[in-house]
Amino acid sequence: MISARPLVHKGLIKRVGSGSSISVWYDPWISDSRPRSAICKGINYYPHLMVNQLINSQTSTWNLPLLHQLFESTEIARITGITIATGYRKDTCGWLFTKSGRYTVKSGYRVLQELADEDVIPVFGPDVRRLQAQSWKVKCTTKLQHFIWQIISGCLSVGARPPGLGSIPYPNATTVLSYGALFSNMAHLFWGLPKDDDMLIFPWLLWFIWKARNYKVFSNDDHDPPDVLESAITEARAWATAQTGEIIGPMARVSYPRTEIEGEWCQIDGAWKDTECRAGLGWYNFDPASCSILVGSCNLRRGLSPLQTELESLVWAMQSMLTHNKRQMNFQTDCSELVTMVSKPQDWPAFAILLEEVEKCKRSFQAFSLTHIPRTKNTKADKLARSARDQPYDVYYVNTVPPVTLPVPN
């Protein structure tokens, strides 16, 4: 854990809740190529400024006059893209280099490769980066890929064999692995094995050897080498069989919940461009029973990512449906990640504030569903969102017909 601290600091970002514990000038709360503190325009007369002092607590919005006094326009765009909670919310920490805000070993390894510190004294010794990269390409489960990466990175004790563990025969092995030569052995497993399906079991074999070693060390429980080999073969074959089975298409995976509400539906979309100062939100509501139509189109300051804008479009559409007393609704989106976020909000801490608002609105619906549809079926909401984004002025429109300044959806 201590050795990983420099890596964590590269991607650690302070997520603004109330902002009362985040220093504007010293804490990494700005999203950039890597997390950083804010950059002041000119002379800094407020060295102890906290983020909550940049927020209008009565309206839960950023204090724009103060932001223009302290920051350049590009910095203001990054700040105003941060969602502000209504009411008090604790400031948290997150990981910048994944969409969800949760740390993954794979993203950490990528950061190590892409953001190497120039001021770090070089370490003399074998360069294992190619081995580490290859660990993520091995055909096996993600858990075993991580396990192999840990072996190469020195996160597991692999240098000693407990007495009595014995030796495990590797099927059809033509080369004897060298005792103590970890990196050479891993390179042989990656690139030196014969082209034989039996050779593909080595990730599972390493895993079950490791488990047998732990049983011996911690419980003095001996596992026969043939049994360890048989367990590895069984698990490897089961995984291989699962990979060749019927693959469920993307539509079936992301449609959640599986049972859609019959009747009224509302298609939603968000429009985001990093070259635009505004993002656009659009929704198109249709009631088959009465053949009535309701549309919504608005723009707002550009968020930090397209995914944030998609989520904001859902929140606005839900609030609008509740305002019009429409409490049984099937919302439809062409963003599969949005469906995943709403179904498992705990896995997306980077969007916690907006996801909490979704959960709050859901409790007011008598029936609610969010399903994925193809982009070609969502052209109405898409045009409403893009048209609002492209307007040079503020747009907020809800009516039974599209606004005259926007193209009529086909």
C-alpha positions in Angstrom: 0.0 0.0 0.0 2.8 2.4 0.9 4.6 1.8 -2.4 1.4 2.5 -4.3 1.0 6.0 -2.7 2.7 7.9 -5.5 0.4 6.2 -8.1 -2.7 7.0 -6.1 -1.7 10.7 -5.8 -1.5 10.9 -9.6 -5.2 10.1 -10.1 -6.7 11.1 -6.7 -9.3 13.9 -7.1 -11.4 15.6 -4.5 -15.1 15.4 -5.3 -17.0 18.5 -4.4 -19.9 17.9 -2.0 -20.2 21.0 0.1 -16.7 22.1 -0.7 -16.0 23.1 2.9 -13.0 20.8 3.3 -11.4 21.4 -0.1 -8.7 24.2 -0.6 -9.1 26.0 -3.9 -5.3 26.4 -4.3 -3.8 23.3 -2.7 -6.2 20.4 -3.2 -6.6 18.4 -6.5 -10.2 19.1 -7.3 -10.0 20.3 -11.0 -10.3 17.7 -13.7 -7.5 18.1 -16.3 -5.0 15.7 -17.9 -4.4 14.8 -14.2 -6.1 16.2 -11.0 -4.9 19.5 -9.9 -5.7 22.6 -7.8 -7.2 25.7 -9.4 -5.0 28.3 -11.2 -5.5 31.9 -10.1 -5.7 34.8 -12.6 -3.2 37.4 -11.5 -2.3 38.0 -7.9 -3.9 35.7 -5.4 -5.3 37.8 -2.6 -7.2 34.9 -0.9 -4.6 32.1 -0.1 -6.9 30.3 2.3 -10.0 30.2 0.1 -12.1 27.1 0.3 -14.3 25.7 -2.5 -17.6 26.3 -0.6 -16.8 30.0 -0.7 -17.1 29.9 -4.5 -20.7 28.5 -4.2 -23.9 30.5 -3.7 -25.4 28.4 -0.8 -28.9 29.8 -1.3 -29.2 28.7 -5.0 -26.7 25.9 -5.0 -24.9 27.4 -8.0 -21.4 28.7 -8.6 -20.8 32.3 -7.8 -20.1 33.5 -11.3 -19.0 37.1 -10.5 -16.4 35.7 -8.1 -15.2 33.1 -10.5 -14.7 35.7 -13.2 -12.7 37.8 -10.7 -10.4 34.9 -9.8 -10.1 32.7 -12.9 -9.6 32.7 -16.6 -12.4 31.5 -18.9 -11.0 28.0 -19.5 -10.7 27.5 -15.7 -14.2 28.7 -15.2 -15.5 26.2 -17.7 -13.9 23.4 -15.8 -15.3 24.6 -12.5 -18.9 25.2 -13.6 -18.9 21.8 -15.1 -18.8 20.3 -11.6 -22.3 19.4 -10.3 -23.2 21.0 -7.0 -25.4 19.2 -4.5 -28.5 20.8 -3.0 -28.0 20.9 0.7 -25.0 19.7 2.6 -23.0 16.8 1.2 -19.7 15.5 2.5 -16.7 16.0 0.2 -15.2 12.7 -1.0 -12.2 11.4 -2.9 -12.3 9.6 -6.2 -10.2 8.3 -9.1 -10.0 10.5 -12.2 -8.9 8.0 -14.8 -12.0 5.9 -15.1 -15.5 7.0 -16.2 -17.0 5.6 -13.0 -14.6 7.2 -10.6 -13.6 3.9 -9.1 -10.0 2.7 -9.1 -9.0 -0.3 -11.2 -5.7 -2.0 -11.4 -5.8 -1.7 -15.2 -6.3 2.0 -15.1 -3.5 2.3 -12.5 -1.1 0.5 -14.7 -2.0 2.7 -17.6 -1.4 5.8 -15.5 2.0 4.4 -14.6 2.8 4.0 -18.3 1.5 7.4 -19.5 2.3 9.7 -16.6 5.8 8.8 -15.6 7.4 11.3 -13.3 10.5 13.0 -14.8 11.9 13.8 -11.4 11.9 10.3 -10.1 15.4 8.7 -9.8 15.5 5.8 -12.3 15.6 2.3 -10.9 18.3 0.1 -12.4 17.2 -3.5 -13.0 14.9 -5.5 -15.3 12.2 -3.6 -17.2 9.1 -5.6 -16.6 6.6 -3.3 -18.2 6.2 -5.5 -21.3 5.5 -8.5 -19.0 3.0 -6.4 -17.1 1.2 -5.3 -20.2 1.1 -8.9 -21.5 -0.6 -10.0 -18.3 -3.8 -8.2 -19.4 -3.8 -10.0 -22.8 -3.7 -13.5 -21.4 -6.9 -15.5 -22.3 -8.4 -16.0 -18.9 -10.6 -14.3 -16.3 -10.0 -10.8 -15.2 -9.2 -12.0 -11.7 -6.5 -14.2 -13.1 -5.1 -11.4 -15.3 -4.8 -9.3 -12.1 -3.2 -12.2 -10.3 -0.5 -12.6 -13.0 0.1 -8.8 -12.9 0.6 -9.0 -9.1 3.1 -11.8 -9.6 5.2 -9.8 -12.1 4.9 -6.6 -10.0 6.2 -8.2 -6.8 2.9 -7.9 -5.0 2.9 -11.7 -4.1 5.5 -13.8 -2.4 6.7 -16.1 -5.1 10.4 -16.5 -4.3 10.1 -19.5 -1.9 8.4 -22.9 -2.0 7.1 -24.2 1.3 8.7 -27.6 2.2 6.5 -30.6 1.3 4.6 -28.8 -1.5 6.2 -31.1 -4.1 6.4 -30.5 -7.8 3.5 -30.3 -10.2 4.0 -31.7 -13.7 3.1 -29.3 -16.5 1.3 -31.2 -19.3 3.5 -31.7 -22.4 6.1 -29.3 -21.1 9.3 -29.4 -23.2 11.3 -26.8 -21.2 12.1 -26.9 -17.5 11.3 -23.6 -15.8 14.2 -22.1 -13.9 13.9 -22.0 -10.1 14.2 -18.4 -8.9 14.1 -16.8 -12.4 10.6 -15.3 -12.1 10.7 -12.9 -15.1 12.3 -15.4 -17.5 9.7 -18.0 -16.4 6.8 -15.6 -17.0 8.3 -14.6 -20.4 8.4 -18.4 -21.3 4.8 -18.8 -20.3 3.7 -15.8 -22.3 5.7 -16.5 -25.5 7.6 -19.8 -25.3 4.9 -22.4 -24.9 4.0 -24.8 -27.7 1.0 -23.9 -29.7 -1.3 -26.4 -27.9 -4.6 -25.8 -26.2 -3.4 -27.7 -23.2 -0.8 -24.9 -22.7 -3.6 -22.3 -22.1 -4.3 -23.7 -18.6 -1.2 -22.0 -17.1 -3.1 -19.1 -15.5 -5.3 -21.5 -13.6 -2.4 -23.7 -12.8 -0.5 -20.7 -11.3 -3.6 -19.8 -9.3 -4.2 -23.3 -7.8 -0.5 -23.7 -7.0 -0.8 -20.4 -5.1 -3.9 -21.6 -3.3 -2.2 -24.9 -2.4 0.8 -22.9 -1.1 -1.4 -20.8 1.1 -3.2 -23.9 2.5 0.2 -25.4 3.4 1.5 -22.2 5.0 -1.5 -21.2 7.0 -3.3 -24.4 7.7 -0.6 -27.1 7.2 -3.0 -28.7 4.7 -1.3 -30.7 2.0 -2.8 -30.8 -1.5 -1.6 -33.5 -3.9 0.0 -32.1 -7.1 -2.2 -34.3 -9.4 -5.3 -32.8 -7.6 -4.0 -29.3 -8.1 -3.4 -30.0 -11.8 -6.9 -31.5 -12.2 -8.5 -28.5 -10.6 -6.7 -26.2 -12.9 -7.7 -28.2 -16.0 -11.3 -28.4 -14.9 -11.6 -24.6 -14.3 -9.8 -23.8 -17.5 -12.0 -26.0 -19.6 -15.2 -24.6 -18.0 -14.1 -21.0 -18.8 -13.2 -22.0 -22.4 -16.6 -23.6 -22.8 -18.3 -20.5 -21.5 -16.5 -18.3 -24.1 -17.7 -20.4 -27.0 -21.3 -20.5 -25.8 -24.1 -18.2 -27.1 -23.2 -14.6 -26.6 -26.0 -12.3 -25.6 -26.2 -9.2 -27.8 -25.7 -5.7 -26.5 -29.4 -4.9 -26.5 -30.2 -7.8 -24.2 -27.4 -7.0 -21.8 -28.3 -3.3 -21.2 -32.1 -3.4 -21.1 -32.8 -3.0 -17.4 -35.2 -3.8 -16.1 -36.1 -6.5 -18.5 -39.9 -5.8 -18.2 -40.8 -2.6 -19.9 -43.8 -0.5 -19.0 -46.5 -0.7 -21.6 -47.9 2.6 -22.7 -46.4 6.0 -22.3 -42.7 6.5 -23.1 -40.2 9.3 -23.0 -37.0 9.3 -25.2 -34.1 11.3 -23.8 -30.7 12.5 -25.1 -27.8 14.8 -24.3 -25.6 16.7 -26.7 -22.0 17.5 -25.6 -19.0 19.0 -27.4 -15.7 19.9 -25.9 -15.5 22.9 -28.2 -18.9 24.3 -27.1 -19.5 26.3 -23.9 -23.0 24.8 -23.6 -24.5 21.3 -23.5 -28.0 20.5 -24.8 -30.7 18.3 -23.2 -33.7 17.0 -25.1 -36.7 14.6 -24.4 -39.6 13.5 -26.5 -42.7 12.2 -24.6 -45.5 10.2 -26.4 -48.7 8.8 -24.9 -50.2 6.1 -27.2 -53.6 6.2 -25.4 -54.3 9.8 -26.3 -51.7 10.3 -29.1 -50.5 13.3 -27.1 -47.0 14.6 -27.5 -44.8 16.7 -25.1 -41.3 17.8 -25.9 -38.5 19.4 -23.9 -35.4 21.2 -25.0 -32.9 23.2 -23.0 -29.2 24.1 -22.7 -26.9 24.6 -19.7 -23.3 25.0 -18.9 -21.2 22.2 -20.4 -20.5 19.4 -17.9 -17.2 17.6 -17.6 -18.1 14.7 -19.9 -20.8 13.5 -22.4 -21.9 10.9 -19.8 -22.6 13.6 -17.3 -24.8 15.4 -19.9 -26.7 12.1 -20.6 -27.4 11.8 -16.9 -28.5 15.4 -16.6 -31.0 14.8 -19.5 -32.5 11.9 -17.6 -32.8 14.0 -14.4 -34.5 16.8 -16.2 -36.9 14.5 -18.1 -37.9 12.8 -14.9 -38.5 16.1 -13.1 -40.6 17.3 -16.1 -42.7 14.2 -16.2 -43.4 14.5 -12.5 -44.3 18.2 -12.9 -46.9 17.1 -15.5 -48.2 14.4 -13.2 -47.0 11.6 -15.5 -46.1 8.9 -12.9 -45.9 5.8 -15.1 -43.1 6.2 -17.6 -40.7 4.1 -19.7 -37.7 6.3 -20.3 -35.6 5.3 -23.3 -32.0 6.2 -24.1 -29.4 5.3 -26.7 -26.6 5.4 -24.1 -26.1 1.9 -22.7 -23.7 3.2 -19.9 -26.6 5.4 -18.6 -28.7 2.3 -18.1 -25.8 0.6 -16.3 -25.3 3.7 -14.0 -28.9 3.8 -13.0 -29.1 0.1 -12.3 -25.9 0.1 -10.2 -25.4 3.6 -8.9 -23.0 2.4 -6.2 -20.5 1.5 -8.9 -20.3 5.1 -10.3 -19.2 7.4 -7.5 -18.1 10.1 -9.9 -21.8 10.8 -10.6 -23.1 10.3 -7.1 -24.9 13.7 -6.8 -26.8 13.2 -10.0 -27.5 9.5 -9.3 -29.0 10.4 -5.9 -31.3 12.9 -7.7 -32.4 10.0 -10.0 -33.2 7.8 -7.1 -35.1 10.6 -5.4 -37.2 11.1 -8.5 -37.8 7.4 -9.0 -39.5 7.2 -5.6 -42.2 9.6 -6.9 -43.1 7.4 -9.9 -45.7 4.6 -9.6 -43.9 2.7 -12.3 -40.5 3.5 -13.8 -38.2 1.8 -16.3 -35.1 2.9 -18.2 -34.3 0.9 -21.4 -31.7 1.1 -24.1 -32.8 1.7 -27.7 -30.7 2.1 -30.9 -29.5 5.5 -31.8 -31.5 5.4 -35.0 -34.7 5.2 -32.9 -33.8 8.2 -30.8 -33.5 10.9 -33.5 -36.3 13.1 -32.0 -34.6 13.7 -28.6 -31.2 13.9 -30.3 -32.3 16.8 -32.6 -33.9 18.6 -29.7 -30.7 18.3 -27.6 -28.3 19.3 -30.4 -30.4 22.2 -31.5 -30.5 23.6 -28.0 -26.8 23.1 -27.6 -26.0 25.1 -30.8 -28.1 28.2 -29.8 -26.0 31.2 -28.7 -28.4 32.1 -26.0 -30.1 30.3 -23.0 -32.9 27.9 -24.1 -35.6 26.3 -21.9 -38.6 25.0 -23.7 -41.4 22.6 -22.8 -44.5 22.4 -25.0 -46.7 20.1 -27.1 -44.8 21.2 -30.3 -41.1 21.8 -31.0 -40.0 25.5 -30.7 -39.9 27.4 -33.9 -36.2 27.9 -33.7 -35.6 24.2 -33.6 -36.1 21.7 -36.5 -39.2 19.6 -36.3 -38.2 16.0 -35.5 -39.1 13.5 -38.2 
